[in-house]
Amino acid sequence: MIDDKKKPRRLGKGLSAIFGDDEPDAPAAEATPTGTPPLPRSLPTSYLTPGRYQPRRRFEAEAMEQLITSVREQGVVQPLIVRPLGDNRYEIVAGERRWRAAQAVQLHEVPVVIRDMTDRQALEVSLLENIQRQDLTPLEEADGYRRLMDEFGHTQEALANHLGKSRSHIANTLRLLNLPESVRELVESGSLSAGHARALLTLPNPEAVAEQIIAKKLSVRAVEQMAQRAKDGKPLTPAPVAKPRRVKAVAGGAKDPDTLALEADLSHKLGVAVEIVTDGEAGQLVLHYATLEQLDDLLQRIG
């Protein structure tokens, strides 16, 4: 249970609690006489325990292997944020993946910054650290936004301003929580993209369409077209994917078959219409999107 009943603070205050900036209600466990932030110190890995407010529900094996390799070669570079529990026990507020990687390579100690935090502050800092590092899945991110709003009183607009996200991104991400559990599990596992999931929200039977997406490898655009057909009262069958807009002639002639094939292949992989305009060695790669949802899915695909 969150034990801090104070009024909602600016979102950035949660991270300020880590470094000692402007946080009179969260005194540092190792504060210096001048009030400067506490310096990192080393603690045995056995003294640490996972945080109760960790927003991450899955630790992807491939990402963990990469982190383990990095820790094996360079050690834990960024200190963990912990808070004291007493009897040489400390709860991890931020950095559980680094702690797990350190254990995997049998490091006996890790660098930490110790802070006294209330349950409320620990939850806020843990959520913010993960969201700002973009380490969460779309649904973990959505759940983080929901908890920041429900438990700290933040608005969607405040979240957008402080996290550098668009207001529509916050709103669309939160909508993912309205999906059926079976579909959410497919998003969590990576079988469906966030763009697919948002398109499914408007369909009467998202579970059945989710199965079609996976079986037929449907693009986000195709699912959006299905949603539009459902809205118009038409059968839920995928509409043909729109072909890329063609350039009649480039450098005095029509496009060669290889260029056309490459356009089609890229269109299939990116889920949007692709146009390649060439003039000798130079040229342009043009991506055509029809909706902001489609653009958001494209941006996620290309990182």
FIPA-916033 format. One record per residue (C-alpha): x, y, z; chain; residue in one letter. Coordinates in steps of 0.1 Angstrom, whole numbers. Layout:
! residues N
SITE; c1; c2; c3; mol; type
SITE; X; Y; Z; A; A
...
***
This chain:
! residues 303
SITE; c1; c2; c3; mol; type
SITE; 0; 0; 0; A; M
SITE; 13; 34; -9; A; I
SITE; 21; 53; 23; A; D
SITE; 26; 88; 10; A; D
SITE; -6; 109; 10; A; K
SITE; 8; 142; -2; A; K
SITE; -5; 160; -32; A; K
SITE; 8; 150; -67; A; P
SITE; 42; 165; -75; A; R
SITE; 58; 172; -108; A; R
SITE; 68; 140; -125; A; L
SITE; 104; 150; -127; A; G
SITE; 105; 150; -89; A; K
SITE; 106; 112; -88; A; G
SITE; 140; 111; -106; A; L
SITE; 152; 141; -85; A; S
SITE; 148; 119; -55; A; A
SITE; 176; 97; -69; A; I
SITE; 201; 125; -70; A; F
SITE; 191; 146; -41; A; G
SITE; 177; 176; -60; A; D
SITE; 149; 196; -44; A; D
SITE; 135; 167; -24; A; E
SITE; 132; 178; 13; A; P
SITE; 108; 149; 21; A; D
SITE; 133; 122; 10; A; A
SITE; 165; 127; 30; A; P
SITE; 195; 108; 16; A; A
SITE; 207; 78; 36; A; A
SITE; 243; 91; 31; A; E
SITE; 237; 129; 27; A; A
SITE; 267; 151; 31; A; T
SITE; 268; 182; 53; A; P
SITE; 266; 204; 22; A; T
SITE; 235; 186; 9; A; G
SITE; 253; 172; -22; A; T
SITE; 240; 140; -37; A; P
SITE; 253; 107; -21; A; P
SITE; 282; 91; -39; A; L
SITE; 279; 55; -52; A; P
SITE; 293; 28; -30; A; R
SITE; 296; -10; -34; A; S
SITE; 273; -35; -17; A; L
SITE; 273; -73; -19; A; P
SITE; 248; -86; -44; A; T
SITE; 234; -109; -16; A; S
SITE; 223; -78; 3; A; Y
SITE; 199; -67; -24; A; L
SITE; 164; -79; -31; A; T
SITE; 141; -71; -61; A; P
SITE; 118; -41; -58; A; G
SITE; 82; -45; -49; A; R
SITE; 72; -19; -75; A; Y
SITE; 92; -32; -105; A; Q
SITE; 70; -24; -135; A; P
SITE; 87; -50; -157; A; R
SITE; 69; -83; -159; A; R
SITE; 92; -100; -184; A; R
SITE; 130; -102; -187; A; F
SITE; 137; -111; -223; A; E
SITE; 163; -137; -227; A; A
SITE; 181; -122; -257; A; E
SITE; 183; -87; -241; A; A
SITE; 195; -103; -208; A; M
SITE; 222; -122; -226; A; E
SITE; 235; -90; -242; A; Q
SITE; 235; -73; -208; A; L
SITE; 253; -103; -192; A; I
SITE; 280; -101; -218; A; T
SITE; 284; -64; -212; A; S
SITE; 286; -69; -174; A; V
SITE; 311; -98; -178; A; R
SITE; 334; -76; -199; A; E
SITE; 330; -42; -183; A; Q
SITE; 313; -48; -149; A; G
SITE; 282; -28; -138; A; V
SITE; 289; 7; -150; A; V
SITE; 257; 25; -139; A; Q
SITE; 249; 23; -101; A; P
SITE; 217; 7; -90; A; L
SITE; 193; 28; -69; A; I
SITE; 183; 11; -37; A; V
SITE; 166; 19; -4; A; R
SITE; 175; 4; 30; A; P
SITE; 152; -22; 46; A; L
SITE; 173; -28; 77; A; G
SITE; 196; -57; 88; A; D
SITE; 219; -52; 58; A; N
SITE; 190; -56; 34; A; R
SITE; 183; -32; 5; A; Y
SITE; 154; -31; -19; A; E
SITE; 162; -23; -56; A; I
SITE; 143; 7; -68; A; V
SITE; 160; 9; -102; A; A
SITE; 185; -15; -118; A; G
SITE; 171; -50; -113; A; E
SITE; 183; -62; -147; A; R
SITE; 219; -51; -138; A; R
SITE; 217; -69; -105; A; W
SITE; 205; -101; -123; A; R
SITE; 233; -98; -148; A; A
SITE; 258; -94; -120; A; A
SITE; 246; -125; -103; A; Q
SITE; 248; -144; -136; A; A
SITE; 285; -136; -139; A; V
SITE; 291; -142; -102; A; Q
SITE; 300; -106; -93; A; L
SITE; 301; -104; -55; A; H
SITE; 295; -66; -53; A; E
SITE; 277; -40; -74; A; V
SITE; 278; -1; -73; A; P
SITE; 247; 14; -57; A; V
SITE; 233; 48; -46; A; V
SITE; 214; 44; -13; A; I
SITE; 183; 66; -8; A; R
SITE; 156; 67; 19; A; D
SITE; 123; 66; 0; A; M
SITE; 87; 61; 8; A; T
SITE; 67; 35; -10; A; D
SITE; 52; 61; -32; A; R
SITE; 86; 76; -42; A; Q
SITE; 100; 41; -48; A; A
SITE; 71; 33; -72; A; L
SITE; 74; 66; -90; A; E
SITE; 112; 64; -95; A; V
SITE; 110; 27; -106; A; S
SITE; 83; 35; -132; A; L
SITE; 100; 66; -145; A; L
SITE; 134; 50; -148; A; E
SITE; 121; 22; -169; A; N
SITE; 98; 44; -191; A; I
SITE; 125; 70; -198; A; Q
SITE; 150; 42; -207; A; R
SITE; 124; 28; -231; A; Q
SITE; 131; -7; -216; A; D
SITE; 94; -17; -212; A; L
SITE; 71; -35; -235; A; T
SITE; 41; -15; -248; A; P
SITE; 18; -31; -222; A; L
SITE; 43; -26; -194; A; E
SITE; 46; 10; -205; A; E
SITE; 8; 14; -206; A; A
SITE; 5; -1; -171; A; D
SITE; 32; 23; -159; A; G
SITE; 12; 53; -173; A; Y
SITE; -20; 40; -156; A; R
SITE; -3; 36; -122; A; R
SITE; 14; 71; -125; A; L
SITE; -21; 86; -132; A; M
SITE; -40; 65; -106; A; D
SITE; -15; 66; -78; A; E
SITE; 1; 100; -83; A; F
SITE; -27; 120; -99; A; G
SITE; -8; 128; -131; A; H
SITE; -28; 137; -162; A; T
SITE; -21; 124; -197; A; Q
SITE; -9; 159; -206; A; E
SITE; 15; 161; -177; A; A
SITE; 29; 127; -186; A; L
SITE; 34; 138; -222; A; A
SITE; 52; 170; -212; A; N
SITE; 76; 154; -187; A; H
SITE; 84; 122; -206; A; L
SITE; 88; 139; -240; A; G
SITE; 60; 119; -255; A; K
SITE; 31; 131; -276; A; S
SITE; -4; 133; -260; A; R
SITE; -17; 109; -286; A; S
SITE; 11; 84; -278; A; H
SITE; 1; 84; -241; A; I
SITE; -36; 80; -249; A; A
SITE; -31; 53; -275; A; N
SITE; -7; 33; -253; A; T
SITE; -32; 34; -224; A; L
SITE; -59; 21; -247; A; R
SITE; -39; -12; -250; A; L
SITE; -51; -21; -215; A; L
SITE; -86; -24; -229; A; N
SITE; -76; -54; -250; A; L
SITE; -87; -90; -240; A; P
SITE; -62; -108; -219; A; E
SITE; -53; -133; -247; A; S
SITE; -45; -105; -271; A; V
SITE; -24; -87; -245; A; R
SITE; -4; -118; -240; A; E
SITE; 4; -119; -278; A; L
SITE; 16; -82; -276; A; V
SITE; 37; -91; -245; A; E
SITE; 53; -120; -263; A; S
SITE; 60; -98; -294; A; G
SITE; 37; -119; -316; A; S
SITE; 17; -87; -323; A; L
SITE; 30; -52; -326; A; S
SITE; 16; -22; -307; A; A
SITE; 2; -10; -340; A; G
SITE; -16; -42; -346; A; H
SITE; -30; -41; -311; A; A
SITE; -43; -5; -315; A; R
SITE; -61; -15; -347; A; A
SITE; -77; -45; -330; A; L
SITE; -93; -22; -304; A; L
SITE; -120; -11; -327; A; T
SITE; -129; -46; -339; A; L
SITE; -158; -66; -325; A; P
SITE; -138; -99; -322; A; N
SITE; -102; -89; -316; A; P
SITE; -91; -125; -305; A; E
SITE; -102; -140; -338; A; A
SITE; -86; -113; -359; A; V
SITE; -54; -116; -338; A; A
SITE; -52; -152; -349; A; E
SITE; -56; -141; -385; A; Q
SITE; -28; -116; -382; A; I
SITE; -4; -142; -370; A; I
SITE; -15; -169; -394; A; A
SITE; -15; -147; -425; A; K
SITE; 12; -123; -414; A; K
SITE; -11; -93; -419; A; L
SITE; 3; -58; -419; A; S
SITE; -10; -31; -396; A; V
SITE; -25; -14; -426; A; R
SITE; -45; -45; -435; A; A
SITE; -59; -47; -400; A; V
SITE; -68; -10; -401; A; E
SITE; -87; -17; -433; A; Q
SITE; -105; -45; -416; A; M
SITE; -115; -22; -388; A; A
SITE; -128; 3; -413; A; Q
SITE; -148; -24; -431; A; R
SITE; -163; -34; -398; A; A
SITE; -172; 2; -391; A; K
SITE; -190; 3; -425; A; D
SITE; -208; -29; -418; A; G
SITE; -188; -50; -443; A; K
SITE; -174; -85; -439; A; P
SITE; -142; -88; -418; A; L
SITE; -119; -98; -446; A; T
SITE; -85; -82; -452; A; P
SITE; -87; -57; -481; A; A
SITE; -59; -59; -507; A; P
SITE; -28; -41; -496; A; V
SITE; -25; -8; -516; A; A
SITE; 3; -9; -541; A; K
SITE; 30; 18; -539; A; P
SITE; 25; 48; -560; A; R
SITE; 45; 44; -592; A; R
SITE; 67; 69; -609; A; V
SITE; 59; 69; -646; A; K
SITE; 95; 75; -657; A; A
SITE; 128; 80; -640; A; V
SITE; 158; 91; -659; A; A
SITE; 140; 86; -692; A; G
SITE; 125; 52; -686; A; G
SITE; 102; 30; -666; A; A
SITE; 113; 14; -634; A; K
SITE; 131; -19; -638; A; D
SITE; 117; -51; -623; A; P
SITE; 143; -53; -596; A; D
SITE; 132; -18; -583; A; T
SITE; 96; -27; -584; A; L
SITE; 103; -60; -565; A; A
SITE; 123; -41; -539; A; L
SITE; 94; -16; -534; A; E
SITE; 70; -45; -529; A; A
SITE; 93; -63; -505; A; D
SITE; 98; -32; -484; A; L
SITE; 61; -24; -484; A; S
SITE; 54; -59; -470; A; H
SITE; 81; -56; -443; A; K
SITE; 73; -20; -432; A; L
SITE; 35; -22; -435; A; G
SITE; 33; 9; -456; A; V
SITE; 35; 18; -493; A; A
SITE; 71; 24; -504; A; V
SITE; 83; 43; -534; A; E
SITE; 119; 43; -547; A; I
SITE; 128; 73; -569; A; V
SITE; 162; 70; -585; A; T
SITE; 182; 91; -608; A; D
SITE; 215; 73; -614; A; G
SITE; 233; 66; -582; A; E
SITE; 213; 91; -561; A; A
SITE; 176; 89; -552; A; G
SITE; 149; 89; -526; A; Q
SITE; 131; 63; -505; A; L
SITE; 95; 76; -498; A; V
SITE; 73; 60; -472; A; L
SITE; 35; 66; -475; A; H
SITE; 13; 63; -444; A; Y
SITE; -24; 68; -442; A; A
SITE; -30; 73; -404; A; T
SITE; -10; 84; -374; A; L
SITE; -14; 48; -360; A; E
SITE; 3; 35; -391; A; Q
SITE; 31; 61; -387; A; L
SITE; 36; 51; -351; A; D
SITE; 38; 14; -360; A; D
SITE; 64; 22; -387; A; L
SITE; 85; 42; -363; A; L
SITE; 85; 13; -338; A; Q
SITE; 95; -11; -366; A; R
SITE; 125; 9; -377; A; I
SITE; 135; 18; -341; A; G
***
